[in-house]
């Protein structure tokens, strides 16, 4: 098991190397450059050349890439062109927000999705079944930003139940340690700050959960239906076991593999930021910042952020692979 | 009073847009305490549906109708509520299934699958349950039970898996055991071992056994009483000896004739019943076996033949029964 994990972590190195080359080429091939973003339409050719020279963009690609790699090896991601701050600092400030949002959304999606999918399968053909299948179709179809606006209009503007924007009430003057606001609040025992941060997560969390929820409901339903027709479920029933044992030990445990797979993929996807949801709720995660960076051709930010997100994506999926072997002894890794 | 008295059991499956299927059509038989009763027939004759109906394991959904009665002591297994059935299943009536690999949960160690029955019905937990499970595996002839308890079904051989399933079934010393083709998925040599094991368990514990099979060799070796099923009805029922010595229903003789025999004459062809179990005349229109029967007469069609009771509780459902004597296969 340990060897498997180590091997997978070592595989990260060539993956990241390949990704860095692809990213580097792809970003430089985008039309325009940081100088256009800085100067706008009216910059003179001389000024543009000057800026390119200052940023080191006039040198051959290979040399630029070499310089980038050299810095990367020292875990130095460079400085943002537009904010003039360290890329790592920007990342550490924003990524915790995205992680908190992702965790909230996945807790909602899993907590509602698995029970709902299970019940739909057990009561196949019932109203609940049709409702959850139909509802999940709507969940996939409704654009997230639309749902976000509707939630915001109803629950924060009309009913005033939830805050409409931001990650925390700035007037609380909460102490920052990790930039995970909820965690910070718990660590510093500033309970009101933790609760307030949590409160800010609910609406964007629901909006972001809609698509993963719909997918998890459907996968769970399909997977449970398949397991229900297995002989060992009948064996479990023939032993007179109670419903809870049959559900947990014999049905859900066996139905878990495909569900865990999509949960991993969905979580990885959410970690790369949610531009629309973040924008609607003025939530400072990496999504909106990355979007800005693309329009500003902020090469260091794009390279750095995407590389780190890739690492997390691989880690989440490694976690999925490890959990496979915990769920099913037949896929136990060597 | 018999241990289990099944009267007029019928199971129909109705689906919208399709014609209703009567899988079991008025089956009656009884099982005395400690007796081994065979339910014999081809695939599709209603054997497995009968056993699932008795266990209360048929899907509870629209379109599935169960009729008749199955008295087990004072309770009617067909009309008992699910909660009571849960208490009966595994404790008083247990079942062994056909395919041991698919009948075991692949992701749970054998040990838990054995102890969960002990916990549910006998309240044993922890070390006590493990000790009892070890003892059970020992009794069903699984070597090195302590190690096997920690293993998963895919790590066991086919015979071993069936032994484990049998261990789970006999864990609470049930009064009645239903075995649905317990040897079909196994090698011939393993089959004999499993049958020997079942015979021993029944003998030692006094558990009654309903043996569902299509294999007359199994019947000859184990059963005290035999019920031959065809298209959802009992067509012949008798004690083992008279059935083999003096089969009356042409279907029974057909089944007996299609058993390969080592002492058959050289060049003698194996007898086969012509047609398939799907060439069925609906019972209300006459004898369901008539389309495949060599002894068919005009009286076979028109109305269903009644069950004729002969000597020594030998009953058969035929208007033109056989009377020749057939040797008992050893």
Boltz contact constraints between the chains, C-beta under 6 A:
constraints:
  - contact:
      token1: [A, 231]
      token2: [B, 102]
      max_distance: 6.0
  - contact:
      token1: [A, 231]
      token2: [B, 103]
      max_distance: 6.0
  - contact:
      token1: [A, 232]
      token2: [B, 103]
      max_distance: 6.0
  - contact:
      token1: [A, 232]
      token2: [B, 104]
      max_distance: 6.0
  - contact:
      token1: [A, 232]
      token2: [B, 105]
      max_distance: 6.0
  - contact:
      token1: [A, 234]
      token2: [B, 57]
      max_distance: 6.0
  - contact:
      token1: [A, 235]
      token2: [B, 103]
      max_distance: 6.0
  - contact:
      token1: [A, 237]
      token2: [B, 57]
      max_distance: 6.0
  - contact:
      token1: [A, 238]
      token2: [B, 55]
      max_distance: 6.0
  - contact:
      token1: [A, 238]
      token2: [B, 89]
      max_distance: 6.0
  - contact:
      token1: [A, 238]
      token2: [B, 95]
      max_distance: 6.0
  - contact:
      token1: [A, 239]
      token2: [B, 90]
      max_distance: 6.0
  - contact:
      token1: [A, 239]
      token2: [B, 117]
      max_distance: 6.0
  - contact:
      token1: [A, 240]
      token2: [B, 86]
      max_distance: 6.0
  - contact:
      token1: [A, 240]
      token2: [B, 89]
      max_distance: 6.0
  - contact:
      token1: [A, 240]
      token2: [B, 90]
      max_distance: 6.0
  - contact:
      token1: [A, 241]
      token2: [B, 120]
      max_distance: 6.0
  - contact:
      token1: [A, 250]
      token2: [B, 105]
      max_distance: 6.0
  - contact:
      token1: [A, 253]
      token2: [B, 107]
      max_distance: 6.0
  - contact:
      token1: [A, 254]
      token2: [B, 107]
      max_distance: 6.0
  - contact:
      token1: [A, 328]
      token2: [B, 107]
      max_distance: 6.0
  - contact:
      token1: [A, 329]
      token2: [B, 152]
      max_distance: 6.0
  - contact:
      token1: [A, 330]
      token2: [B, 154]
      max_distance: 6.0
